[in-house]
Amino acid sequence: MQRLFAWLEAVIPGLLSRGMDYAAGVARSLPSFAVASVAFVMAAYFFAVDFPHLRSAAVDKLPQGPRFLFSQIKRAASAGFGGYLRSQLILSVGVFFILLVGFFLVRQSYALLLALALAVLDFIPILGSGTVMVPWAAADMILGDYRHALGLMAVWGLVALFRRVAEPKILGDQTGLSPLLSLVSVYVGMKLRGVAGMILGPILCLVALNLIRSGVLDRSLADLRLAVGDLSAILRGESSQAEKKPEDF
């Protein structure tokens, strides 16, 4: 007890001093925080009110080419994001029925409510139903309920298998991408940017395909093909396309 009191006597003054310094710093920052908050709210309100005018003014100043390009990008991005949301909703419905049947087979109480809650959780890419079912099964193993733990892991395995097999096909059907392109775009996006890349990968791929199909990039692609042809001709020791005379064609 004497050592405990001695330690408290040594620690408490330092904690009180740091607490007072922190409180003083917070008190000093309150006026600037209040001013910044008021300015932020006013700026957000004025931008929201003037947004239609600012948007029309910016669009009117754009040439016809960039305006058409931006409209195509906006249309493709909206279609891609809407298709992604529809595909995730369809997958969540499938996950709900798998969970419901699985919970009934393992005789889990409140099967309908749990299946609905986990299906909603599975709709969120960063979470998923495994964030609940795997720790749940681990707790059952620790408590000795091995049968229920194995049943939960089997249900979760079916959910994971369903998502991996059906997601490329459903995502491709809803966004217009082929299942292979959907799978590749999801995988590449996940490797580059994690969860955000899994969402943005198919959308950006769809935007690029729609821009190519609309003909906006035809001139750029033609220049790129010409540059590649010139480079290959130079490597072979021949004259490039730009250096050829008219009579050579």
Protein Blocks (a to p, Z undefined) as FASTA:
>chain_A
ZZmmmmmmmmmmmmmmmmmmmmmmmmmmmmmmmmmmmmmmmmmmmmmmmmmmmmmmmmmm
pcfklmmmmmmmmmmmmmmmmmmmmmmmmmmmmmmmmmmmmmmmnopghklmmmmmmmmm
mmpmklojmlmmmmmmmmmmmnopamlmmmmmmmmmmmmmmmmmmmmmmmmmmnopafkl
mmmmmmmmmmmnommlmmmmmmmmmmmmmmmmnommmmmmmmmmmmmmmmmmmmnopacf
klpcfklZZ
